[in-house]
């Protein structure tokens, strides 16, 4: 049987496909693929001891261990740690020798970055300039600013031109960037108007501490004292009310007044609108337009019906990307397709070229009867494996299905990628349960890989049960794909019964798990969520009590069966409390049922518009990805093309019973 025929057969069922894929990989590669769970060797233990010695600054112990680890696959890190302990006094020739010895490796890039930070901090510009061009990835912002400082020291006449774009975009700069920004002031490349523009941008981004610092760059006549600056940030309304009836002649008061309006709007857009109408005669057109746009943006995020009118009062004031995006979202909630069209058409080209705004502009054109133009826009993104690509495919009547599956990696391909030193180092770190280091090495090793190499690396990760890397690696392919790797469905013997017991769609369950944990069983978020289904401790405890799970304690949350039982039970509870609608339930799983309920409209709302207008950026992105994931899982499980719009459906309007289900965590 041909390889292509084998993999057509694999698609019969997900379980059979996974079993056969594992069998193929074992047959082709078992003699050179080391299982992730292999027991630690004596060298592994010595390496971990060296890592501990480096962290404790124990040079003697580190040197002793380094001598025993020569030839070990991670020995370069031991050399790196030795250099790092004495980097302040390091000889540039010693650093250069290390970089040459480990050329094109992640650890070399890491040392080069550390060395550049050290030499930049000490303003050793000759040493800095010698290594800066050797960076293989785009420099971090602090290094880019050190480079600008070095160019300034050399008298480079183009340095100021290259630094100027940072003025309005680098809102919370790292320490090395302050001298770069300040030289723009000293050289008068930035005047008062640009300083106030920067401060406005910082207020929009809620970077108020940085904004208060930026006020020091203003001319003395326009610089508020520290107490006044903090009043505008923390208690703006009383100050605004006390302003004189006409303060049009005072630049500082006018600028502070619109900043106060912006801060008031964050909590009470209607109060902000009332105050802005009162002080409007004292403001110029630019200040008034910015303030109305800020009120409109907050009202749009709060789903207030006045948002469109407040945006209209901003006139043709220039809008930041975030403010323009929320103007589109407000128009979508109001079904004002003319405002959707005009706002997207006025966006900067780079913003308008994003798939979201290509799609919604297409919808606006279609609503206006411009079908050919609408379809041309849909064609630009249709077929892309994401939320907007799925929606565009639906609008063109193109069912969503995985692309033709690539042939499995050959024995030679597996051997070649597995022999990649970066892959070997990553697998060693995974073996040692040093996941952060492993992921960095893995991602570094993928640079420049062809589609075939990426699919092979993904297969190697799958063989080692490193599911998140298998998915992320398969996601990178450009023209040759394997969606059974992109949309892995591990733990089928446990997930499917858990989903079935709760009468849940297993494609939706897998779509949510893929987004939550990428199937890392011991995953833990910064907020404390744990396991495959990323359960918060309080939620897990509440669900355990609700379903009568005996002897539950937090230590059990990472047990796969317990985690799945609690997670799918919670999915069922939120689904039942939210009209059995998976879009609402997905939002609830991420942000809580109360919020998901409050985000509904007073009228029926298209599911795609509900998702687009979720106020929390993390939840908005999460819901889109979960729902798009579920389309592909369903296509793989059922072997039939799917449509995202059917899954998104229509969100029923909010009702008087909004308190229902508020007891859910």
C-alpha positions as CSV (number, residue, x, y, z in Angstrom):
1,X,0.0,0.0,0.0
2,X,1.3,3.5,-0.8
3,X,2.2,5.9,2.0
4,X,-0.6,8.3,0.9
5,X,-3.1,5.4,1.1
6,X,-1.9,4.6,4.6
7,X,-2.6,8.1,5.8
8,X,-6.0,8.2,4.1
9,X,-6.8,5.2,6.2
10,X,-5.5,6.9,9.3
11,X,-8.3,9.5,9.0
12,X,-11.0,6.9,9.6
13,X,-11.0,7.5,13.3
14,X,-8.8,9.7,15.5
15,X,-7.9,6.9,17.8
16,X,-6.8,4.6,14.9
17,X,-4.9,7.5,13.3
18,X,-3.0,8.2,16.5
19,X,-2.2,4.5,17.1
20,X,-0.9,4.0,13.5
21,X,1.1,7.2,13.6
22,X,2.8,6.1,16.8
23,X,3.5,2.7,15.3
24,X,5.0,4.2,12.2
25,X,7.3,6.5,14.2
26,X,8.3,3.7,16.5
27,X,9.2,1.5,13.6
28,X,11.1,4.2,11.7
29,X,12.8,5.8,14.6
30,X,12.9,3.7,17.8
31,X,16.5,2.9,17.4
32,X,17.6,6.5,17.6
33,X,14.8,8.4,19.4
34,X,15.4,8.5,23.2
35,X,12.2,8.4,25.2
36,X,11.5,11.5,27.2
37,X,11.0,9.6,30.3
38,X,14.4,7.9,30.2
39,X,16.1,7.7,33.6
40,X,18.6,10.4,34.4
41,X,22.2,9.5,33.9
42,X,25.0,10.2,36.2
43,X,26.0,13.0,33.8
44,X,22.5,14.4,34.0
45,X,22.8,14.6,37.8
46,X,26.2,16.3,37.6
47,X,24.8,18.8,35.1
48,X,21.9,19.7,37.5
49,X,24.5,20.0,40.3
50,X,26.5,22.4,38.1
51,X,23.4,24.4,37.4
52,X,22.8,24.7,41.1
53,X,26.4,25.7,41.8
54,X,26.1,28.4,39.1
55,X,22.9,29.8,40.7
56,X,24.6,29.8,44.1
57,X,27.8,31.5,42.7
58,X,29.9,28.5,43.8
59,X,32.8,28.9,41.4
60,X,34.9,26.1,42.9
61,X,32.2,23.5,42.7
62,X,31.2,24.6,39.2
63,X,34.8,24.3,38.0
64,X,35.0,20.8,39.5
65,X,31.9,19.7,37.8
66,X,32.8,21.3,34.5
67,X,35.9,19.1,34.3
68,X,33.7,15.9,34.5
69,X,31.1,17.1,32.0
70,X,33.4,17.6,28.9
71,X,31.7,15.9,26.0
72,X,28.2,16.0,27.6
73,X,25.5,17.2,25.3
74,X,24.8,20.3,27.5
75,X,28.4,21.0,28.3
76,X,28.3,24.4,26.5
77,X,25.9,25.6,29.2
78,X,28.4,24.7,31.9
79,X,31.0,26.8,30.1
80,X,28.5,29.6,29.7
81,X,27.8,29.6,33.5
82,X,31.5,29.8,34.2
83,X,31.8,32.8,32.0
84,X,28.7,34.5,33.3
85,X,29.9,34.5,36.9
86,X,32.9,36.7,35.9
87,X,31.4,38.5,33.0
88,X,32.2,42.0,34.4
89,X,35.9,41.2,34.3
90,X,35.9,38.9,31.3
91,X,38.5,39.3,28.6
92,X,36.8,40.1,25.2
93,X,39.0,37.6,23.6
94,X,37.7,34.9,25.9
95,X,34.1,35.9,25.1
96,X,34.9,35.9,21.4
97,X,36.4,32.4,21.6
98,X,33.3,31.0,23.3
99,X,31.1,32.6,20.6
100,X,33.2,31.2,17.8
101,X,33.3,27.8,19.5
102,X,29.5,27.6,19.8
103,X,28.7,29.6,16.7
104,X,25.0,29.6,15.6
105,X,23.8,28.1,18.9
106,X,21.2,29.4,21.3
107,X,23.7,29.5,24.2
108,X,26.1,31.6,22.1
109,X,23.3,34.1,21.3
110,X,22.5,34.1,25.0
111,X,26.1,34.9,26.0
112,X,26.3,37.5,23.2
113,X,23.2,39.2,24.6
114,X,24.6,39.2,28.2
115,X,27.9,40.5,27.0
116,X,26.2,43.3,25.0
117,X,24.2,44.3,28.1
118,X,27.4,44.4,30.2
119,X,29.4,46.4,27.7
120,X,26.5,48.7,26.9
121,X,26.0,49.4,30.6
122,X,29.7,50.2,31.0
123,X,29.6,52.2,27.8
124,X,32.4,50.1,26.4
125,X,31.3,51.0,22.9
126,X,34.2,49.4,21.0
127,X,33.5,46.0,22.6
128,X,29.8,46.5,22.1
129,X,30.1,47.4,18.4
130,X,32.4,44.4,17.8
131,X,29.6,41.9,18.8
132,X,26.3,43.7,18.1
133,X,26.4,42.8,14.4
134,X,26.7,39.2,15.3
135,X,23.2,38.9,16.8
136,X,21.3,36.3,14.8
137,X,17.9,37.6,16.0
138,X,16.3,41.0,16.2
139,X,17.9,42.7,19.3
140,X,15.8,43.3,22.4
141,X,14.8,46.9,22.9
142,X,17.4,47.6,25.5
143,X,20.2,46.4,23.2
144,X,18.7,48.4,20.3
145,X,18.9,51.5,22.5
146,X,22.5,50.7,23.5
147,X,23.3,50.6,19.8
148,X,21.8,54.0,19.3
149,X,23.8,55.3,22.3
150,X,26.9,53.9,20.7
151,X,26.1,55.6,17.4
152,X,25.6,58.9,19.2
153,X,29.0,58.5,20.9
154,X,30.5,58.0,17.5
155,X,28.8,61.1,16.1
156,X,26.6,59.2,13.6
157,X,24.5,61.9,12.0
158,X,21.6,59.4,11.2
159,X,21.1,58.3,14.8
160,X,18.5,61.0,15.7
161,X,16.4,60.1,12.6
162,X,16.4,56.4,13.6
163,X,15.6,57.2,17.3
164,X,12.7,59.6,16.5
165,X,10.0,56.9,15.9
166,X,10.6,55.5,19.4
167,X,9.3,58.8,20.9
168,X,5.6,57.9,20.4
169,X,5.8,54.1,20.4
170,X,8.2,53.3,23.3
171,X,5.8,54.1,26.1
172,X,7.4,52.3,29.0
173,X,11.1,52.2,28.0
174,X,13.8,50.1,29.5
175,X,16.5,52.0,31.3
176,X,19.0,52.2,28.4
177,X,16.4,53.9,26.2
178,X,16.0,57.0,28.4
179,X,19.3,58.6,27.2
180,X,18.1,58.0,23.6
181,X,14.8,59.7,24.2
182,X,16.4,62.6,26.2
183,X,18.9,63.4,23.4
184,X,15.9,64.0,21.2
185,X,14.8,66.7,23.7
186,X,18.3,68.1,23.9
187,X,18.7,68.3,20.1
188,X,15.2,69.9,19.9
189,X,13.9,67.1,17.6
190,X,11.0,66.8,20.0
191,X,9.1,69.9,21.2
192,X,6.2,70.5,23.6
193,X,3.5,69.2,21.1
194,X,5.3,65.9,20.8
195,X,5.8,65.6,24.5
196,X,2.0,66.0,25.1
197,X,1.3,63.5,22.3
198,X,3.6,61.0,24.1
199,X,1.8,61.6,27.4
200,X,-1.6,61.1,25.8
201,X,-0.4,57.8,24.3
202,X,0.8,56.7,27.7
203,X,-2.5,57.5,29.3
204,X,-4.3,55.5,26.6
205,X,-2.1,52.6,27.4
206,X,-2.6,53.1,31.1
207,X,1.1,53.7,31.6
208,X,0.5,56.5,34.0
209,X,3.8,56.3,35.9
210,X,5.7,56.6,32.7
211,X,3.4,59.5,31.7
212,X,4.2,61.3,34.9
213,X,7.9,60.9,34.2
214,X,7.4,62.2,30.6
215,X,6.0,65.4,32.0
216,X,9.5,66.3,33.1
217,X,10.3,66.8,29.4
218,X,7.8,69.7,29.1
219,X,8.8,73.4,29.1
220,X,8.8,74.8,32.6
221,X,5.6,76.8,32.0
222,X,3.8,73.6,31.1
223,X,5.2,71.2,33.6
224,X,2.8,70.3,36.5
225,X,4.3,69.6,39.9
226,X,4.3,65.9,41.0
227,X,1.3,66.4,43.3
228,X,-0.8,67.8,40.5
229,X,0.3,65.0,38.1
230,X,-0.8,62.4,40.7
231,X,-4.1,64.2,41.2
232,X,-4.9,63.9,37.4
233,X,-4.0,60.2,37.5
234,X,-5.8,59.3,40.8
235,X,-8.5,61.8,41.5
236,X,-9.2,63.8,38.3
237,X,-12.9,64.7,38.8
238,X,-12.7,67.1,41.8
239,X,-9.7,68.8,40.1
240,X,-11.6,69.2,36.9
241,X,-14.7,70.6,38.6
242,X,-12.6,73.3,40.3
243,X,-11.2,74.6,37.0
244,X,-12.1,78.2,36.2
245,X,-14.9,78.8,33.6
246,X,-12.4,79.7,30.9
247,X,-8.9,78.3,30.9
248,X,-8.4,78.5,27.2
249,X,-5.2,80.6,27.6
250,X,-3.5,78.0,29.8
251,X,-1.8,75.2,27.8
252,X,-1.0,73.1,30.8
253,X,-4.6,73.2,32.2
254,X,-6.1,72.4,28.8
255,X,-3.8,69.4,28.3
256,X,-4.3,68.2,31.9
257,X,-8.1,68.6,31.5
258,X,-8.3,66.2,28.6
259,X,-6.1,63.7,30.4
260,X,-8.5,64.0,33.4
261,X,-11.4,63.4,31.0
262,X,-9.7,60.2,29.8
263,X,-9.2,59.0,33.3
264,X,-12.8,59.7,34.3
265,X,-14.0,57.9,31.2
266,X,-12.3,54.7,32.3
267,X,-14.8,54.4,35.1
268,X,-17.8,56.5,34.0
269,X,-18.0,57.5,30.3
270,X,-21.3,59.4,30.8
271,X,-19.8,61.6,33.5
272,X,-16.7,62.1,31.3
273,X,-19.0,63.2,28.4
274,X,-20.9,65.6,30.7
275,X,-17.7,67.2,31.9
276,X,-16.3,67.4,28.4
277,X,-19.4,69.3,27.2
278,X,-19.0,71.7,30.1
279,X,-15.3,72.5,29.4
280,X,-15.4,72.2,25.6
281,X,-15.3,76.0,24.9
282,X,-11.8,76.1,26.5
283,X,-10.3,73.4,24.4
284,X,-9.0,73.5,20.8
285,X,-10.2,71.1,18.1
286,X,-7.3,68.6,18.5
287,X,-7.8,68.3,22.3
288,X,-11.6,68.1,22.0
289,X,-11.4,65.4,19.3
290,X,-8.9,63.3,21.3
291,X,-11.1,63.5,24.4
292,X,-14.3,62.5,22.6
293,X,-12.5,59.5,21.0
294,X,-11.3,58.4,24.4
295,X,-14.8,58.5,25.8
296,X,-16.1,56.6,22.7
297,X,-13.4,54.0,23.1
298,X,-14.3,53.3,26.7
299,X,-18.0,53.3,26.0
300,X,-17.5,50.8,23.1
301,X,-15.6,48.5,25.5
302,X,-18.4,48.8,28.0
303,X,-21.0,48.1,25.2
304,X,-22.8,51.4,25.7
305,X,-25.2,52.5,23.0
306,X,-23.8,56.1,23.1
307,X,-20.4,55.0,21.9
308,X,-21.1,55.7,18.2
309,X,-22.4,59.2,18.9
310,X,-19.4,60.0,21.1
311,X,-17.0,58.8,18.4
312,X,-18.9,60.9,15.9
313,X,-18.3,64.0,18.0
314,X,-14.5,63.3,17.7
315,X,-14.9,64.3,14.1
316,X,-11.8,63.6,12.0
317,X,-9.4,63.4,14.9
318,X,-6.6,61.0,14.3
319,X,-7.2,57.7,16.2
320,X,-4.7,55.3,17.7
321,X,-4.9,51.7,16.5
322,X,-6.7,50.6,19.6
323,X,-9.2,53.4,19.5
324,X,-9.9,52.8,15.8
325,X,-10.4,49.1,16.4
326,X,-13.0,49.8,19.2
327,X,-14.8,52.2,16.9
328,X,-15.3,49.4,14.4
329,X,-16.4,47.1,17.3
330,X,-18.9,49.7,18.5
331,X,-20.3,49.9,14.9
332,X,-20.5,46.1,14.7
333,X,-22.6,46.0,17.9
334,X,-24.9,48.7,16.5
335,X,-25.0,47.0,13.0
336,X,-23.9,50.3,11.6
337,X,-22.1,48.9,8.5
338,X,-21.4,52.3,7.1
339,X,-19.4,53.3,10.1
340,X,-17.6,49.9,10.0
341,X,-16.6,50.6,6.4
342,X,-15.5,54.2,6.8
343,X,-13.5,53.5,10.0
344,X,-11.6,50.6,8.4
345,X,-11.0,52.5,5.2
346,X,-9.5,55.3,7.3
347,X,-7.1,53.0,9.2
348,X,-3.3,53.1,8.4
349,X,-2.5,50.5,5.8
350,X,-0.6,48.2,8.1
351,X,-3.6,48.0,10.5
352,X,-6.2,47.7,7.8
353,X,-4.2,44.8,6.3
354,X,-4.8,42.6,9.4
355,X,-7.2,39.7,8.7
356,X,-9.7,41.0,11.2
357,X,-10.3,44.2,9.4
358,X,-10.0,42.7,5.9
359,X,-12.9,40.4,6.9
360,X,-15.1,43.0,8.5
361,X,-14.5,45.5,5.7
362,X,-15.6,42.7,3.3
363,X,-18.8,42.3,5.4
364,X,-19.4,46.0,5.3
365,X,-19.1,46.0,1.5
366,X,-21.4,43.1,1.3
367,X,-24.0,44.8,3.5
368,X,-23.8,47.8,1.1
369,X,-24.3,45.6,-2.0
370,X,-20.7,45.7,-3.2
371,X,-20.5,42.0,-3.6
372,X,-17.6,41.8,-5.9
373,X,-15.4,43.9,-3.7
374,X,-16.5,41.9,-0.6
375,X,-15.6,38.6,-2.2
376,X,-12.3,39.9,-3.3
377,X,-11.5,40.8,0.3
378,X,-12.7,37.4,1.5
379,X,-10.5,35.7,-1.1
380,X,-7.4,37.4,0.5
381,X,-7.8,35.5,3.7
382,X,-10.0,32.5,2.9
383,X,-8.3,29.2,3.7
384,X,-6.1,30.6,6.4
385,X,-6.4,28.3,9.4
386,X,-7.7,30.9,11.8
387,X,-10.9,32.6,12.9
388,X,-11.1,35.1,10.1
389,X,-9.9,32.7,7.4
390,X,-12.6,30.3,8.5
391,X,-15.3,33.1,8.4
392,X,-14.1,34.2,5.0
393,X,-14.3,30.6,3.7
394,X,-17.8,30.4,5.0
395,X,-18.8,33.6,3.3
396,X,-17.5,32.3,0.0
397,X,-19.3,29.0,0.5
398,X,-16.0,27.1,0.8
399,X,-16.4,24.4,3.5
400,X,-13.5,24.2,6.0
401,X,-11.4,21.0,5.8
402,X,-7.8,20.2,6.5
403,X,-5.5,20.4,3.5
404,X,-4.0,17.3,1.9
405,X,-1.9,15.5,4.4
406,X,1.9,15.4,4.0
407,X,3.6,12.0,3.7
408,X,5.1,10.8,6.9
409,X,8.8,11.5,7.6
410,X,11.2,8.9,6.2
411,X,13.7,7.1,8.4
412,X,16.4,9.3,6.8
413,X,14.5,12.5,7.6
414,X,13.9,11.4,11.2
415,X,17.6,10.6,11.6
416,X,18.7,13.9,10.1
417,X,16.5,16.2,12.3
418,X,17.1,14.1,15.4
419,X,20.9,14.6,14.8
420,X,20.4,18.4,14.9
421,X,22.5,19.5,17.9
422,X,19.8,22.0,18.9
423,X,17.1,19.4,18.9
424,X,19.3,17.1,20.9
425,X,19.9,19.8,23.5
426,X,16.2,20.5,23.7
427,X,15.4,16.9,24.2
428,X,18.0,16.7,26.9
429,X,16.5,19.6,28.7
430,X,13.0,18.0,28.4
431,X,14.5,14.8,29.8
432,X,15.7,16.8,32.8
433,X,12.3,18.5,33.2
434,X,13.8,21.9,32.5
435,X,11.0,23.0,30.3
436,X,11.8,26.7,29.9
437,X,15.3,26.0,28.7
438,X,14.0,23.1,26.5
439,X,11.5,25.3,24.8
440,X,14.0,28.0,24.0
441,X,16.5,25.5,22.6
442,X,13.7,23.8,20.6
443,X,12.5,27.1,19.1
444,X,16.0,28.1,18.2
445,X,16.6,24.8,16.4
446,X,13.6,25.3,14.2
447,X,14.9,28.5,12.6
448,X,15.3,28.1,8.9
449,X,13.8,24.6,8.8
450,X,11.9,23.6,5.7
451,X,8.3,22.3,5.9
452,X,9.6,18.7,5.7
453,X,12.1,19.3,8.5
454,X,9.4,21.0,10.6
455,X,7.0,18.1,10.2
456,X,9.8,15.7,11.1
457,X,10.7,17.7,14.2
458,X,7.0,17.7,15.1
459,X,6.9,13.9,14.7
460,X,9.9,13.6,17.0
461,X,8.3,15.8,19.6
462,X,5.1,13.6,19.4
463,X,7.3,10.4,19.8
464,X,8.6,11.9,23.0
465,X,5.1,13.0,24.2
466,X,6.1,16.7,24.0
467,X,2.7,17.6,22.7
468,X,3.0,21.4,22.9
469,X,6.1,21.4,20.8
470,X,4.6,19.0,18.3
471,X,1.7,21.3,17.8
472,X,3.7,24.5,17.7
473,X,6.2,23.0,15.2
474,X,3.5,21.7,12.8
475,X,1.8,25.1,13.0
476,X,4.9,26.7,11.3
477,X,4.6,24.9,8.0
478,X,3.9,27.1,5.0
479,X,2.8,24.9,2.1
480,X,3.1,21.2,3.3
481,X,0.9,20.4,6.2
482,X,-0.1,17.7,8.6
483,X,-3.2,18.8,10.5
484,X,-3.2,15.6,12.6
485,X,-0.1,17.1,14.2
486,X,-1.4,20.6,14.3
487,X,-4.5,19.4,16.0
488,X,-3.2,16.5,18.2
489,X,-5.8,14.7,20.2
490,X,-3.9,12.8,22.9
491,X,-5.4,11.1,25.9
492,X,-8.3,9.9,23.8
493,X,-9.1,7.0,26.1
494,X,-9.7,9.5,28.9
495,X,-10.9,12.7,27.1
496,X,-13.6,11.1,25.0
497,X,-15.3,9.2,27.9
498,X,-15.1,12.3,30.0
499,X,-16.7,14.4,27.2
500,X,-19.3,11.7,26.6
501,X,-20.3,11.5,30.2
502,X,-21.0,15.2,30.2
503,X,-22.8,15.1,26.8
504,X,-20.2,17.5,25.4
505,X,-18.9,17.8,21.8
506,X,-15.5,16.3,22.0
507,X,-14.3,18.6,19.2
508,X,-15.1,21.6,21.4
509,X,-13.5,19.9,24.5
510,X,-10.3,19.3,22.5
511,X,-10.4,22.8,21.0
512,X,-10.6,24.3,24.5
513,X,-7.8,22.0,25.9
514,X,-5.5,22.8,22.9
515,X,-5.8,26.5,23.8
516,X,-5.6,26.0,27.5
517,X,-2.6,23.8,28.0
518,X,-1.4,22.4,24.6
519,X,-1.9,19.1,26.5
520,X,0.9,19.7,29.0
521,X,-0.4,17.7,32.0
522,X,1.5,19.7,34.6
523,X,1.0,23.1,33.0
524,X,0.6,26.0,35.4
525,X,-0.4,29.5,34.5
526,X,0.9,32.7,36.2
527,X,-2.6,33.0,37.8
528,X,-2.3,29.5,39.3
529,X,-4.5,27.5,36.9
530,X,-3.3,23.9,36.7
531,X,-3.4,20.8,34.5
532,X,-4.7,19.9,31.0
533,X,-7.9,22.0,31.5
534,X,-6.1,24.8,33.5
535,X,-8.4,24.8,36.5
536,X,-8.1,27.5,39.1
537,X,-7.9,26.1,42.7
538,X,-11.1,27.7,43.8
539,X,-13.0,26.5,40.7
540,X,-11.6,23.0,41.0
541,X,-12.6,22.8,44.7
542,X,-16.1,24.2,43.9
543,X,-16.7,21.7,41.1
544,X,-15.5,18.8,43.2
545,X,-18.0,19.7,45.8
546,X,-20.7,20.2,43.3
547,X,-20.3,16.7,41.7
548,X,-19.7,15.0,45.1
549,X,-16.1,14.0,44.4
550,X,-14.9,12.5,47.7
551,X,-11.4,13.0,49.2
552,X,-10.5,15.8,46.7
553,X,-7.6,18.0,47.6
554,X,-5.6,20.5,45.4
555,X,-2.8,18.0,45.0
556,X,-5.0,15.9,42.8
557,X,-5.7,18.7,40.2
558,X,-2.8,17.6,37.9
559,X,-4.0,14.0,37.9
560,X,-5.2,13.6,34.3
561,X,-8.5,11.8,35.1
562,X,-9.4,14.1,37.9
563,X,-8.5,17.2,35.9
564,X,-10.6,16.0,33.0
565,X,-13.5,15.1,35.3
566,X,-13.5,18.5,36.9
567,X,-12.9,20.4,33.7
568,X,-15.6,18.7,31.6
569,X,-18.0,19.0,34.5
570,X,-17.4,22.7,34.7
571,X,-17.8,23.0,31.0
572,X,-21.2,21.3,31.3
573,X,-22.3,23.5,34.1
574,X,-21.4,26.8,32.4
575,X,-22.9,25.5,29.1
576,X,-26.2,24.8,30.8
577,X,-26.2,28.2,32.5
578,X,-25.5,30.0,29.2
579,X,-28.2,28.8,26.7
580,X,-26.2,25.7,25.8
581,X,-24.1,28.1,23.6
582,X,-20.4,27.1,23.2
583,X,-19.3,30.7,22.4
584,X,-20.8,31.9,25.7
585,X,-19.4,28.9,27.6
586,X,-16.0,29.4,26.1
587,X,-15.9,33.0,27.2
588,X,-17.2,31.9,30.6
589,X,-14.4,29.3,30.9
590,X,-11.8,32.0,30.5
591,X,-13.4,35.1,32.1
592,X,-16.2,33.8,34.3
593,X,-19.9,33.2,33.6
594,X,-21.1,36.5,34.9
595,X,-19.0,38.4,32.4
596,X,-19.9,36.2,29.5
597,X,-23.6,36.9,30.3
598,X,-23.2,40.6,30.7
599,X,-21.4,40.9,27.3
600,X,-24.6,39.9,25.5
601,X,-26.6,42.6,23.7
602,X,-30.2,43.8,24.0
603,X,-30.9,42.2,20.6
604,X,-29.8,38.9,19.0
605,X,-26.2,39.1,18.1
606,X,-24.2,37.2,15.5
607,X,-21.7,34.9,17.3
608,X,-18.8,36.3,15.4
609,X,-19.7,39.9,16.5
610,X,-20.1,38.8,20.1
611,X,-16.6,37.2,20.0
612,X,-15.2,40.3,18.2
613,X,-16.6,42.7,20.9
614,X,-15.5,40.9,24.0
615,X,-13.8,43.6,26.1
616,X,-10.9,41.6,27.4
617,X,-8.2,41.1,24.8
618,X,-7.1,37.7,26.2
619,X,-10.6,36.4,26.3
620,X,-11.5,37.7,22.9
621,X,-8.4,35.9,21.4
622,X,-9.2,32.8,23.4
623,X,-12.8,32.4,22.2
624,X,-11.8,32.9,18.6
625,X,-9.1,30.3,18.8
626,X,-11.2,27.8,20.8
627,X,-14.0,28.0,18.2
628,X,-11.7,27.8,15.2
629,X,-9.8,24.8,16.9
630,X,-13.1,23.0,17.3
631,X,-13.9,23.3,13.6
632,X,-10.7,21.5,12.7
633,X,-11.1,18.9,15.4
634,X,-14.6,18.2,14.1
635,X,-13.4,17.9,10.5
636,X,-10.7,15.5,11.6
637,X,-12.9,13.4,13.8
638,X,-15.9,13.2,11.4
639,X,-14.0,13.3,8.1
640,X,-16.5,15.9,6.8
641,X,-16.0,19.6,6.0
642,X,-17.2,22.0,8.6
643,X,-18.4,25.6,8.9
644,X,-17.4,28.0,11.7
645,X,-20.5,30.1,11.4
646,X,-22.7,27.1,12.3
647,X,-20.8,26.7,15.5
648,X,-20.8,30.4,16.3
649,X,-24.6,30.7,15.7
650,X,-26.5,33.6,17.2
651,X,-26.2,34.9,20.8
652,X,-29.6,35.4,22.4
653,X,-30.2,38.9,23.9
654,X,-29.8,39.5,27.5
655,X,-32.9,39.1,29.6
656,X,-34.2,40.1,33.0
657,X,-32.8,36.9,34.4
658,X,-29.2,37.9,34.1
659,X,-28.5,36.7,37.7
660,X,-29.1,33.1,36.7
661,X,-25.9,31.1,37.2
662,X,-24.1,33.9,39.0
663,X,-23.1,31.4,41.7
664,X,-20.8,29.7,39.2
665,X,-17.1,30.6,39.9
